[in-house]
Amino acid sequence: MLQAGLDRSIGITLIETGQLDEAEAIYRQLLAENENDEKSRNELAYIQKLRNERNN
């Protein structure tokens, strides 16, 4: 649980610095470890939203 929280914090920092691929990898790994991880699922949706906004 503690490691997941740390990974999630790293993912947020990566998103804030525009490193979306790296953040996505972290959240996908967290989901692989716990498919019910709604926080990671939400972060992945947010990453996709940011990518869509960049492409418009």
BELLINFEN-V155903 format. One line per field, one symbol per residue. phi: phi as a letter, one per 20 degrees, with the letter a starting at -180 (. if undefined). psi: psi as a letter, one per 30 degrees, with the letter a starting at -180 (. if undefined). burial: 1 if it has 16 or more other ideal C-beta (glycine too) atoms within 10 Angstrom, else 0. A space follows every 10 residues. Layout:
phi: ???
psi: ???
burial: ???
This chain:
phi: .fffffffff gfffffenef fffgffffff fffbfeffff ffffffffff ffffee
psi: eeeeeeeeee eeeeefggie eeeeeeeeee eefjfgjeee eeeeeeeeee eeeef.
burial: 0001001100 1001100001 0011011001 1000001001 0011001000 000000
